[in-house]
Amino acid sequence: MSPRPESPLQRLRRSGPPPWRLAAVGVFVAAGALFVTSSLDADGLDLRASSVSDLDTVVRQERERTDGLQQRVETLNAEVDRLGAGVGDAEVRRLRREVETLRAPAGFAAVRGPAVTVTLEDAPSERIDEAVGSGEVTADQLVVHQQDIQAVANALWAGGAEAMTLQEQRVVSTTGIKCVGNTVVLHGVPYAPPYVITAVGDPSRLLDSLEDSEYIAGYRTYVEAYDLGYRVSVQDEVTLPGYSGAAELRHATPVLTEDSDRG
């Protein structure tokens, strides 16, 4: 008696699962491994956190990091001063007395007295959109720039300011103010608006100097027309901290040539 022929279903069972099923299982295993790896790398956090693209958050984080480093510098400077005070050499003592005499004029000592504070801020975003949409001005004209801050600082110096801070950082002779995008960098630290400038001095003279500035008068036309931020207040007494950053001066030195030697 001849054997009964196999049905297609029996042949399929005997030959094992088709290749495409094995491939599908491999894909699912690989995908699971990738999910596990991503979870471990993220440590439960969002790998594409929205704060990465949030400029205000980035600026705040950078400022906090810099503040921590600045605190470390102050601690080390204090340690250097403590160790230096123990040196008994007469020449060292003379130099230390000279340094102490120059600390206040150089801006390294705190200053207390009546003050004027000027706060500069970008126009509200909805006002910018409205004005730019109507074609009246450009968005660049309704935000605070480096030259606006410098104009206020110059007017306060001209009004007899004894000391000044910007964003609570002491302004000294080596202070540079730079625009980077829509932030201002001061002593290497980025700051977002509002920008707060405080000057110790005779309030009446400081206020008169602000009023006499032609640049500030032009700035205030945008304040009145487009709500660009400009606020002035007077304080009976404030204490401005001394500058605590690096005191190293960087300068260029001319290179002597044969022609210059003969001249």
Long-range contacts (C-beta under 8 A, 24 or more apart in sequence): 55-181, 55-182, 55-183, 55-192, 56-192, 59-183, 59-190, 59-191, 59-192, 62-189, 62-190, 63-189, 63-190, 63-191, 66-188, 66-189, 67-189, 70-244, 70-245, 73-244, 73-245, 73-246, 74-244, 77-244, 103-242, 106-172, 106-173, 106-243, 106-247, 107-163, 107-170, 107-171, 107-172, 107-173, 107-242, 107-243, 108-172, 108-242, 108-243, 108-244, 108-247, 109-242, 110-239, 110-240, 110-241, 110-242, 111-162, 111-163, 111-200, 111-239, 111-240, 111-242, 112-200, 112-237, 112-238, 112-239, 112-240, 113-162, 113-200, 113-201, 113-237, 113-238, 114-200, 114-201, 114-202, 114-203, 114-234, 114-235, 114-236, 114-237, 114-238, 115-198, 115-199, 115-200, 115-201, 115-203, 115-234, 115-235, 115-237, 115-238, 115-240, 116-156, 116-198, 116-199, 116-201, 116-203, 116-206, 116-207, 116-210, 116-232, 116-233, 116-234, 116-235, 117-196, 117-197, 117-198, 117-199, 117-232, 117-233, 117-234, 117-235, 118-152, 118-156, 118-196, 118-197, 118-198, 118-210, 118-230, 118-231, 118-232, 119-194, 119-195, 119-196, 119-197, 119-229, 119-230, 119-231, 119-232, 119-233, 120-144, 120-148, 120-149, 120-152, 120-193, 120-194, 120-195, 120-197, 120-229, 120-230, 121-193, 121-194, 121-195, 121-228, 121-229, 121-230, 121-231, 122-182, 122-193, 122-228, 122-229, 123-222, 123-226, 123-227, 123-228, 123-229, 124-227, 127-226, 127-227, 128-226, 131-226, 137-222, 137-226, 141-222, 142-222, 142-226, 142-228, 143-182, 143-193, 144-184, 144-193, 144-195, 144-228, 144-229, 145-179, 146-177, 146-178, 146-179, 146-184, 147-215, 148-219, 149-177, 149-184, 149-195, 149-197, 150-177, 151-213, 151-215, 151-216, 151-219, 152-197, 152-210, 152-216, 153-177, 153-197, 154-213, 155-209, 155-210, 155-212, 155-213, 155-215, 155-216, 156-197, 156-199, 156-201, 156-206, 156-209, 156-210, 157-199, 158-209, 158-213, 159-199, 159-201, 159-202, 159-205, 159-206, 159-207, 159-208, 159-209, 159-210, 160-201, 160-202, 160-205, 160-206, 160-209, 161-199, 161-200, 161-201, 161-206, 162-199, 162-200, 162-201, 163-199, 163-200, 163-240, 164-197, 164-198, 164-199, 164-200, 164-240, 165-197, 165-198, 165-240, 165-241, 166-195, 166-196, 166-197, 167-191, 167-195, 167-196, 168-196, 168-241, 169-243, 170-240, 170-241, 170-242, 170-243, 170-244, 172-243, 174-249, 187-245, 193-229, 194-229, 198-235, 198-238, 198-240, 200-238, 200-240, 203-234, 207-232, 207-234
